[in-house]
Amino acid sequence: MKMKDTLLLGKTAFPMKANLPVREQEREKDWEEKQVYEKIQEKNAGKPTFVLHDGPPYANGAVHMGHALNKVSKDIIVRSKSMSGFRSPYVPGWDTHGLPIEQALTNTGVNRKEMSLAEFRKMCEDYAWKQIDNQRTVFKRLGINGEWNNPYVTLTPDYEEAEIRVFGKMAEKGYIYKGLKPIYWSPSSESSLAEAEIEYKDVKSPSIYVAFPVKDGKGVVDADASFVIWTTTPWTLPANLAITVHQDFNYALVEADGKKFVVAADLLETVQQAIGWESVTVLRTYKGADLEYVTAQHPFYDRESLLILGDHVTLEAGTGLVHTAPGHGDDDYIVGRKYGLDVLSPVDDRGCFTEEAPGFEGVFYDKANKLITELLEEKGALLKLDFFVHSYPHDWRTKKPVIFRATPQWFASIDQFRQNILDEIDQVNWLHPSGKVRLYNMVRDRGDWVISRQRVWGVPLPIFYAENGDPIITPETIDHVATLIGQHGSNIWFEREAKDLLPEGFTHPGSPNGVFTKETDIMDVWFDSGSSHEAVLRQRDNLAFPADMYLEGSDQYRGWFNSSLTTSVAINGVAPYKTVLSQGFVLDGEGRKMSKSLGNTVLPEKVIKNMGADIIRLWVSSVDYESDVRISDDILKQVSETYRKIRNTMRFLIGNTEDFNPATNRVAAEDLRSVDKYMMIRLNEVIDTCVKAYEDYQFSTIYQTIMNFCTVELSAFYLNFAKDVVYIESENDPIRRSMQTVFYDALVSLTKLLTPIIPHTTEEIWEYVKEEEEYVQLTELPEAVFPSDKEEVLAKWNAFLDVRDYVLKALEEARNEKVIGKSFEAHLDLFVSKEIKELFESLDADLAQLFIVSQLEIHEEESDSAEKAGMQFPGIRIVVDHAHGETCERCRVIKPEVGTIVDAPTLCERCATIVRNEFPEALVGSEE
């Protein structure tokens, strides 16, 4: 028998190489076949419910890293809740209606005008389902647990029916109305847009100062004066009907370079510099209130502009006199209604001027800027033309500028229940308080919600019109349409005539001939997804309303968080969520937005194929997702290195507990050696920290805590000197079994703690532990248990680790000086203070083994004791020499007795004793 065969080297079939891209797929197939998700739900039946309601990603395009961050974060939460005493089902969803799918089909050559609406809608639906299947494949491949065979999808009849009923309830409460009002309009999409569909980009715009001559000064303003307005949208001047001033501001009548003008007194100096007036004299001043009902002459139309009062006028920029076009601005519209002004909007769906703007018919609004400016100059009304760059609203889908344009639209009146929404915001637990402020301010300041869209791919507005034009929205008609759509899907609205969609025998006083028409607009897609609390949470028996949590990107404060809150408060009086958590955006390694043009995109599918899903999942746990996060090949390599360290630590623990039976070999807590007791306490501190971090959704804390524990406390300290115990001592030696008890508990606990984050890997590890449950996913997170003397043990060993750091520095210096090679070659003389001597004695440990040296002597330091030079540290002087003796063949420790033991000449006394008792056949003179 060879001496190396007497060593109890850790052996395991657990592979060092993870090969995640291959093994993960095998594991996912096993989970599906064995219905592990269903088993988790079964295990947790009857427990308190925790529902994280999935915000539906849009069913178009490849899964990107933002999706991965979001879905994995949700999965970590759902898995941790499922392992923490909760029943936590997960129903994934998809948002499927709207312009992007229409555009995607158009881009493939589909001509919508060559087919019926129903045919085109069927193509949109087929396209959406293909996109869902593509995205679902990647989400499942990321290891996301959930009801993938039964997701919620906004185009299914049951969902559409529930959405129609949400609309009906809001209509019944009087919240739905039709009005002519300026809204965001996208000429590129030929559709109205909600605030959530707007993004801002910098554009170069003209900046003009225009003179409006006084027409009727009402005895207040001189007849030969002009009012000066400033605007960055010259194209809206054909729609000008008024000039607004603030009743409390002072306005100055000035003579500037021989002409008279009126501007706000506080802005006179700014205006003078901007226009370039050289000589300015103030003739008199007025209060804004004095100018009410004075009239001015439109600069190029035979029309007057009324001077009116408005609180929205500021002194931050411009002239203090605001060009007012009620058809092209929200403030203009509101103040215009007060004065009975028309809502003039002479621009069509494509953004071109109509005949209501004489001289500009058919001209695209943006091109009209130059024409109008030239006309103003020709009329002598242009005082100054300049250009500046500023942030301007754009259609987030077409990336083209939008305009404010008054069109007949259907609205949800927010005013009627705004305060209810604000009150509910105060009741929600916002994990990012700034998000609460953001949404509160949005709701406080927002106008009514435009819910109609001029598209075809979406849920129809269930509204009929009588012959006299009266809109018909009654509980009876809504219920009938909802039932029809629930049975046949919303295509039925486009396939049948109005009379065939109404209840049998329906009559209305506005239709004496029984003729009805139907609305052709569809609902805003945010109304679709914003109805999910009703269509999903209330419709599925395994879910609950309100949801415990909504978790999405920070852009959803203006999107899904907002629309869901609005519809839920409108019909239920409460928010649809108890807690809201938001995440930042995923940027590249340099903090730039990802884009194909920059070539800096990182695709989840590619990372999964090359590195494995668990690397993405571990990356998700490593980042501070509250802010924008970064990802790159280098960052993923760092995460992969952390994964490797964790995996190698777990492999060591597996290999060195192969011969450990927790039922029979476990050492009781009170019988553990001091150092093992210390490590058990540290393990339980890790458990305590991680379990609390799961409760607080602080995944990066878990990542850092487990990484530090594995690399610093286990690998660099405990497991390092443990080899001299678990490899060397007899199999059942109490010291060895004491360490194995800590190993095994660490292996099981860390596996459970890591399961919500890297489930593929932990299930692989679980096959090598000796626990009852078939899958680690079916276990509970560990609970921290501490002994009564926890603080005393921690204080003692933390003090020792400080001293150990000094010793490691001295050994490193000795290595550099070529005194020793490996630390086992060292002989240590430690000259210590009384306090450190007492510390060492209290540890009841083999200090040479802990320091991983062969020989060690402790001397109580005397003030004049300096026979040997050494490295001085607080309370200790360390002298390192080369150890005396020969190296033991078995334990590799240098001992003087090696070579002197007759039957074991190559061994030290410890190893000779072990081999005599356990492997006598390996000694000198024994028969092979």
Secondary structure, 3 states (H helix, E strand, C coil): CCHHHHCCCCCCCCCCCCCHHHHHHHHHHHHHHCCHHHHHHHHCCCCCECCEECCCCECCCCCCHHHHHHHHHHHHHHHHHHCCCCECCCCCEEECCCHHHHHHHHHCCCCHHHCCHHHHHHHHHHHHHHHHHHHHHHHHHCCCCCCCCCCEECCCHHHHHHHHHHHHHHHHCCCEEEEEEEEEEECCCCEEECHHHEEEEEEEEEEEEEEEEEEECCCCCCCCEEEEEEECCHHHHHHCCEEEECCCCEEEEEEECCEEEEEEHHHHHHHHHHHCCCCEEEEEEEEHHHHCCCEEECCCCCCEEEEEECCCCCCCCCCCCEEECCCCCHHHHHHHHHCCCCCCCCECCCCEECCCCCCCCCCEHHHHHHHHHHHHHHHCCEEEEEEEEEEEEEECCCCCECEEEEEEEEEECCCCCHHHHHHHHHHCEECCHHHHHHHHHHHHHCCCEECEECCCCCCECCCEECCCCCEECCHHHHHHHHHHHHHHCCHHHHHCCHHHHCCCCCCCCCCCCCCCEECCCEECHHHHHHCHHHHHHCCCCCCCCCEEEEEEEHHHHCCHHHHHHHHHHHHHCCCCEEEEEEECCEECCCCCECCCCCCCCCCHHHHHHHCCHHHHHHHHHHCCCCCCEECCHHHHHHHHHHHHHHHHHHHHHHHCCCCCCCCCCCCCHHHCCHHHHHHHHHHHHHHHHHHHHHHCCCHHHHHHHHHHHHHHHHHHHHHHHHHHHHCCCCCCCHHHHHHHHHHHHHHHHHHHHHCCCCHHHHHHHHCCCCCCCCCHHHCCCCCCCCCCCHHHHHHHHHHHHHHHHHHHHHHHHHHHCCCCCCHHHEEEEEEECHHHHHHHHHHCCCHHHHHCCCEEEEEECCCCCCCCCCEEECCEEEEEEECCCEECCCCCCEECCCCCCCCCCCCCHHHHHHHHHHCHHHCCCCCC
